[in-house]
Amino acid sequence: MAALRKRSSTLTVIAICLLILLISGGLFTMYLTHTISSDAEIINKLGIIRGLIQRLVKLELAGVESNELIEGHRIQDKRI
């Protein structure tokens, strides 16, 4: 009977430790997601800018005047 109690208390301690690890892992994942979200926002904005530059260079090389396009994007994309 004493061996059964000892085994039961050992399993309880192991279960509590695993639960603590699970909760701390979840909290750490939430923290990393929050930290990385601002980096992802910056990368997305840089991608928009790169695409705009690429499009303007392509149009300029094709002989299309792009001054109006630059001004139009400056007005449209206030979020950048």
N, CA, C and O atoms as a GROMACS GRO file, in nm:
protein
  320
    1MET      N    1   0.081  -0.119   0.000
    1MET     CA    2   0.000   0.000   0.000
    1MET      C    3   0.087   0.126   0.000
    1MET      O    4   0.054   0.225  -0.066
    2ALA      N    5   0.197   0.122   0.074
    2ALA     CA    6   0.287   0.238   0.081
    2ALA      C    7   0.352   0.263  -0.055
    2ALA      O    8   0.373   0.378  -0.093
    3ALA      N    9   0.382   0.155  -0.126
    3ALA     CA   10   0.443   0.170  -0.259
    3ALA      C   11   0.344   0.233  -0.356
    3ALA      O   12   0.384   0.310  -0.443
    4LEU      N   13   0.216   0.201  -0.341
    4LEU     CA   14   0.113   0.258  -0.428
    4LEU      C   15   0.097   0.407  -0.402
    4LEU      O   16   0.080   0.485  -0.496
    5ARG      N   17   0.101   0.447  -0.275
    5ARG     CA   18   0.092   0.589  -0.241
    5ARG      C   19   0.212   0.666  -0.293
    5ARG      O   20   0.199   0.777  -0.344
    6LYS      N   21   0.330   0.606  -0.279
    6LYS     CA   22   0.452   0.671  -0.325
    6LYS      C   23   0.445   0.689  -0.476
    6LYS      O   24   0.482   0.794  -0.529
    7ARG      N   25   0.398   0.586  -0.545
    7ARG     CA   26   0.387   0.593  -0.691
    7ARG      C   27   0.283   0.698  -0.732
    7ARG      O   28   0.304   0.772  -0.829
    8SER      N   29   0.174   0.705  -0.660
    8SER     CA   30   0.068   0.801  -0.688
    8SER      C   31   0.118   0.944  -0.668
    8SER      O   32   0.090   1.032  -0.750
    9SER      N   33   0.190   0.968  -0.560
    9SER     CA   34   0.241   1.103  -0.536
    9SER      C   35   0.349   1.141  -0.638
    9SER      O   36   0.361   1.257  -0.676
   10THR      N   37   0.428   1.044  -0.681
   10THR     CA   38   0.528   1.070  -0.784
   10THR      C   39   0.462   1.108  -0.916
   10THR      O   40   0.504   1.202  -0.983
   11LEU      N   41   0.357   1.034  -0.952
   11LEU     CA   42   0.284   1.066  -1.075
   11LEU      C   43   0.216   1.203  -1.066
   11LEU      O   44   0.208   1.274  -1.166
   12THR      N   45   0.168   1.239  -0.948
   12THR     CA   46   0.105   1.370  -0.929
   12THR      C   47   0.208   1.481  -0.949
   12THR      O   48   0.181   1.581  -1.015
   13VAL      N   49   0.326   1.464  -0.892
   13VAL     CA   50   0.432   1.564  -0.907
   13VAL      C   51   0.474   1.576  -1.054
   13VAL      O   52   0.494   1.687  -1.104
   14ILE      N   53   0.487   1.464  -1.122
   14ILE     CA   54   0.524   1.466  -1.264
   14ILE      C   55   0.416   1.536  -1.346
   14ILE      O   56   0.447   1.615  -1.435
   15ALA      N   57   0.288   1.508  -1.315
   15ALA     CA   58   0.178   1.571  -1.387
   15ALA      C   59   0.176   1.722  -1.365
   15ALA      O   60   0.152   1.798  -1.459
   16ILE      N   61   0.202   1.765  -1.243
   16ILE     CA   62   0.205   1.908  -1.213
   16ILE      C   63   0.322   1.975  -1.286
   16ILE      O   64   0.306   2.085  -1.340
   17CYS      N   65   0.437   1.911  -1.287
   17CYS     CA   66   0.553   1.967  -1.358
   17CYS      C   67   0.525   1.979  -1.509
   17CYS      O   68   0.559   2.080  -1.571
   18LEU      N   69   0.463   1.877  -1.565
   18LEU     CA   70   0.430   1.883  -1.708
   18LEU      C   71   0.327   1.991  -1.737
   18LEU      O   72   0.336   2.058  -1.840
   19LEU      N   73   0.231   2.009  -1.648
   19LEU     CA   74   0.132   2.114  -1.665
   19LEU      C   75   0.196   2.252  -1.658
   19LEU      O   76   0.162   2.342  -1.736
   20ILE      N   77   0.290   2.270  -1.566
   20ILE     CA   78   0.362   2.397  -1.556
   20ILE      C   79   0.443   2.423  -1.683
   20ILE      O   80   0.444   2.535  -1.734
   21LEU      N   81   0.509   2.320  -1.735
   21LEU     CA   82   0.585   2.336  -1.859
   21LEU      C   83   0.494   2.370  -1.976
   21LEU      O   84   0.530   2.452  -2.060
   22LEU      N   85   0.378   2.308  -1.982
   22LEU     CA   86   0.283   2.335  -2.089
   22LEU      C   87   0.232   2.478  -2.083
   22LEU      O   88   0.226   2.546  -2.186
   23ILE      N   89   0.198   2.525  -1.966
   23ILE     CA   90   0.148   2.662  -1.951
   23ILE      C   91   0.258   2.762  -1.981
   23ILE      O   92   0.233   2.862  -2.049
   24SER      N   93   0.380   2.739  -1.932
   24SER     CA   94   0.489   2.833  -1.958
   24SER      C   95   0.525   2.834  -2.106
   24SER      O   96   0.560   2.939  -2.160
   25GLY      N   97   0.518   2.719  -2.173
   25GLY     CA   98   0.543   2.714  -2.317
   25GLY      C   99   0.439   2.793  -2.394
   25GLY      O  100   0.473   2.863  -2.490
   26GLY      N  101   0.314   2.783  -2.354
   26GLY     CA  102   0.207   2.860  -2.418
   26GLY      C  103   0.225   3.010  -2.399
   26GLY      O  104   0.208   3.088  -2.492
   27LEU      N  105   0.261   3.050  -2.278
   27LEU     CA  106   0.284   3.193  -2.251
   27LEU      C  107   0.404   3.245  -2.330
   27LEU      O  108   0.401   3.357  -2.382
   28PHE      N  109   0.508   3.164  -2.340
   28PHE     CA  110   0.626   3.204  -2.417
   28PHE      C  111   0.593   3.218  -2.565
   28PHE      O  112   0.642   3.309  -2.632
   29THR      N  113   0.509   3.128  -2.616
   29THR     CA  114   0.467   3.136  -2.756
   29THR      C  115   0.386   3.263  -2.781
   29THR      O  116   0.404   3.329  -2.883
   30MET      N  117   0.298   3.297  -2.689
   30MET     CA  118   0.221   3.421  -2.702
   30MET      C  119   0.312   3.542  -2.700
   30MET      O  120   0.291   3.636  -2.777
   31TYR      N  121   0.412   3.543  -2.614
   31TYR     CA  122   0.508   3.654  -2.606
   31TYR      C  123   0.584   3.667  -2.738
   31TYR      O  124   0.600   3.778  -2.789
   32LEU      N  125   0.633   3.556  -2.793
   32LEU     CA  126   0.708   3.561  -2.919
   32LEU      C  127   0.620   3.609  -3.034
   32LEU      O  128   0.665   3.686  -3.119
   33THR      N  129   0.495   3.564  -3.037
   33THR     CA  130   0.403   3.607  -3.142
   33THR      C  131   0.381   3.757  -3.134
   33THR      O  132   0.378   3.825  -3.237
   34HIS      N  133   0.365   3.809  -3.015
   34HIS     CA  134   0.346   3.954  -2.998
   34HIS      C  135   0.472   4.030  -3.039
   34HIS      O  136   0.461   4.136  -3.101
   35THR      N  137   0.588   3.980  -3.006
   35THR     CA  138   0.714   4.046  -3.040
   35THR      C  139   0.739   4.045  -3.191
   35THR      O  140   0.784   4.145  -3.247
   36ILE      N  141   0.709   3.935  -3.256
   36ILE     CA  142   0.737   3.921  -3.399
   36ILE      C  143   0.637   3.997  -3.485
   36ILE      O  144   0.667   4.030  -3.599
   37SER      N  145   0.518   4.026  -3.432
   37SER     CA  146   0.414   4.090  -3.513
   37SER      C  147   0.459   4.226  -3.565
   37SER      O  148   0.425   4.261  -3.678
   38SER      N  149   0.533   4.303  -3.488
   38SER     CA  150   0.580   4.433  -3.536
   38SER      C  151   0.685   4.415  -3.646
   38SER      O  152   0.691   4.494  -3.740
   39ASP      N  153   0.768   4.311  -3.635
   39ASP     CA  154   0.866   4.283  -3.740
   39ASP      C  155   0.796   4.244  -3.870
   39ASP      O  156   0.837   4.285  -3.978
   40ALA      N  157   0.691   4.165  -3.859
   40ALA     CA  158   0.616   4.123  -3.978
   40ALA      C  159   0.550   4.243  -4.045
   40ALA      O  160   0.542   4.248  -4.167
   41GLU      N  161   0.503   4.337  -3.966
   41GLU     CA  162   0.441   4.457  -4.021
   41GLU      C  163   0.543   4.539  -4.100
   41GLU      O  164   0.512   4.589  -4.208
   42ILE      N  165   0.663   4.552  -4.048
   42ILE     CA  166   0.769   4.626  -4.117
   42ILE      C  167   0.808   4.556  -4.246
   42ILE      O  168   0.825   4.620  -4.349
   43ILE      N  169   0.822   4.424  -4.241
   43ILE     CA  170   0.858   4.348  -4.361
   43ILE      C  171   0.751   4.362  -4.467
   43ILE      O  172   0.782   4.373  -4.586
   44ASN      N  173   0.624   4.361  -4.427
   44ASN     CA  174   0.515   4.376  -4.522
   44ASN      C  175   0.520   4.514  -4.588
   44ASN      O  176   0.503   4.524  -4.710
   45LYS      N  177   0.543   4.619  -4.510
   45LYS     CA  178   0.551   4.754  -4.566
   45LYS      C  179   0.670   4.767  -4.661
   45LYS      O  180   0.660   4.832  -4.765
   46LEU      N  181   0.782   4.706  -4.626
   46LEU     CA  182   0.898   4.710  -4.715
   46LEU      C  183   0.871   4.636  -4.845
   46LEU      O  184   0.920   4.677  -4.951
   47GLY      N  185   0.794   4.529  -4.840
   47GLY     CA  186   0.756   4.458  -4.961
   47GLY      C  187   0.669   4.542  -5.052
   47GLY      O  188   0.684   4.538  -5.174
   48ILE      N  189   0.578   4.619  -4.992
   48ILE     CA  190   0.494   4.710  -5.071
   48ILE      C  191   0.579   4.816  -5.138
   48ILE      O  192   0.559   4.846  -5.256
   49ILE      N  193   0.674   4.872  -5.066
   49ILE     CA  194   0.762   4.974  -5.121
   49ILE      C  195   0.848   4.915  -5.233
   49ILE      O  196   0.865   4.978  -5.338
   50ARG      N  197   0.902   4.794  -5.212
   50ARG     CA  198   0.984   4.729  -5.315
   50ARG      C  199   0.903   4.705  -5.441
   50ARG      O  200   0.952   4.728  -5.552
   51GLY      N  201   0.780   4.659  -5.425
   51GLY     CA  202   0.694   4.636  -5.541
   51GLY      C  203   0.665   4.765  -5.617
   51GLY      O  204   0.663   4.766  -5.740
   52LEU      N  205   0.641   4.872  -5.544
   52LEU     CA  206   0.615   5.002  -5.606
   52LEU      C  207   0.738   5.050  -5.684
   52LEU      O  208   0.725   5.097  -5.797
   53ILE      N  209   0.855   5.037  -5.626
   53ILE     CA  210   0.978   5.078  -5.694
   53ILE      C  211   0.999   4.994  -5.819
   53ILE      O  212   1.035   5.046  -5.925
   54GLN      N  213   0.978   4.864  -5.807
   54GLN     CA  214   0.996   4.774  -5.921
   54GLN      C  215   0.900   4.810  -6.034
   54GLN      O  216   0.940   4.812  -6.151
   55ARG      N  217   0.776   4.840  -6.001
   55ARG     CA  218   0.677   4.878  -6.102
   55ARG      C  219   0.714   5.010  -6.168
   55ARG      O  220   0.703   5.023  -6.290
   56LEU      N  221   0.758   5.107  -6.089
   56LEU     CA  222   0.793   5.237  -6.145
   56LEU      C  223   0.914   5.228  -6.236
   56LEU      O  224   0.919   5.294  -6.340
   57VAL      N  225   1.013   5.147  -6.199
   57VAL     CA  226   1.131   5.129  -6.284
   57VAL      C  227   1.093   5.061  -6.414
   57VAL      O  228   1.141   5.099  -6.521
   58LYS      N  229   1.007   4.960  -6.406
   58LYS     CA  230   0.962   4.890  -6.527
   58LYS      C  231   0.890   4.986  -6.621
   58LYS      O  232   0.915   4.986  -6.742
   59LEU      N  233   0.802   5.068  -6.566
   59LEU     CA  234   0.730   5.164  -6.650
   59LEU      C  235   0.824   5.270  -6.707
   59LEU      O  236   0.808   5.311  -6.822
   60GLU      N  237   0.919   5.313  -6.629
   60GLU     CA  238   1.015   5.414  -6.676
   60GLU      C  239   1.100   5.358  -6.789
   60GLU      O  240   1.127   5.427  -6.886
   61LEU      N  241   1.143   5.232  -6.776
   61LEU     CA  242   1.222   5.170  -6.881
   61LEU      C  243   1.138   5.146  -7.007
   61LEU      O  244   1.192   5.142  -7.118
   62ALA      N  245   1.008   5.132  -6.991
   62ALA     CA  246   0.919   5.114  -7.106
   62ALA      C  247   0.883   5.247  -7.172
   62ALA      O  248   0.817   5.250  -7.275
   63GLY      N  249   0.927   5.355  -7.112
   63GLY     CA  250   0.903   5.488  -7.169
   63GLY      C  251   0.777   5.554  -7.119
   63GLY      O  252   0.737   5.657  -7.174
   64VAL      N  253   0.713   5.501  -7.020
   64VAL     CA  254   0.592   5.561  -6.965
   64VAL      C  255   0.632   5.661  -6.858
   64VAL      O  256   0.712   5.630  -6.769
   65GLU      N  257   0.577   5.781  -6.867
   65GLU     CA  258   0.606   5.884  -6.767
   65GLU      C  259   0.544   5.842  -6.634
   65GLU      O  260   0.425   5.810  -6.628
   66SER      N  261   0.621   5.842  -6.529
   66SER     CA  262   0.573   5.786  -6.403
   66SER      C  263   0.560   5.890  -6.292
   66SER      O  264   0.536   5.853  -6.177
   67ASN      N  265   0.577   6.017  -6.323
   67ASN     CA  266   0.565   6.119  -6.218
   67ASN      C  267   0.424   6.120  -6.157
   67ASN      O  268   0.409   6.135  -6.036
   68GLU      N  269   0.322   6.104  -6.243
   68GLU     CA  270   0.185   6.102  -6.191
   68GLU      C  271   0.162   5.978  -6.103
   68GLU      O  272   0.092   5.983  -6.003
   69LEU      N  273   0.224   5.866  -6.144
   69LEU     CA  274   0.210   5.744  -6.066
   69LEU      C  275   0.272   5.759  -5.927
   69LEU      O  276   0.218   5.712  -5.827
   70ILE      N  277   0.387   5.825  -5.923
   70ILE     CA  278   0.454   5.845  -5.794
   70ILE      C  279   0.367   5.930  -5.704
   70ILE      O  280   0.348   5.898  -5.587
   71GLU      N  281   0.313   6.040  -5.758
   71GLU     CA  282   0.228   6.127  -5.677
   71GLU      C  283   0.100   6.054  -5.635
   71GLU      O  284   0.054   6.070  -5.522
   72GLY      N  285   0.043   5.975  -5.727
   72GLY     CA  286  -0.078   5.900  -5.695
   72GLY      C  287  -0.056   5.800  -5.584
   72GLY      O  288  -0.142   5.784  -5.497
   73HIS      N  289   0.057   5.731  -5.585
   73HIS     CA  290   0.086   5.634  -5.478
   73HIS      C  291   0.119   5.704  -5.348
   73HIS      O  292   0.091   5.651  -5.241
   74ARG      N  293   0.176   5.821  -5.356
   74ARG     CA  294   0.206   5.894  -5.234
   74ARG      C  295   0.076   5.935  -5.165
   74ARG      O  296   0.068   5.937  -5.042
   75ILE      N  297  -0.025   5.967  -5.246
   75ILE     CA  298  -0.155   6.005  -5.189
   75ILE      C  299  -0.229   5.881  -5.140
   75ILE      O  300  -0.286   5.883  -5.031
   76GLN      N  301  -0.229   5.774  -5.219
   76GLN     CA  302  -0.305   5.652  -5.183
   76GLN      C  303  -0.247   5.581  -5.061
   76GLN      O  304  -0.322   5.541  -4.972
   77ASP      N  305  -0.117   5.564  -5.057
   77ASP     CA  306  -0.054   5.481  -4.955
   77ASP      C  307  -0.006   5.565  -4.837
   77ASP      O  308   0.115   5.576  -4.814
   78LYS      N  309  -0.097   5.623  -4.764
   78LYS     CA  310  -0.060   5.698  -4.644
   78LYS      C  311  -0.010   5.606  -4.534
   78LYS      O  312   0.058   5.650  -4.442
   79ARG      N  313  -0.046   5.476  -4.543
   79ARG     CA  314  -0.006   5.381  -4.439
   79ARG      C  315   0.143   5.349  -4.444
   79ARG      O  316   0.198   5.296  -4.347
   80ILE      N  317   0.211   5.380  -4.557
   80ILE     CA  318   0.353   5.347  -4.569
   80ILE      C  319   0.438   5.453  -4.508
   80ILE      O  320   0.561   5.442  -4.508
   0.00000   0.00000   0.00000
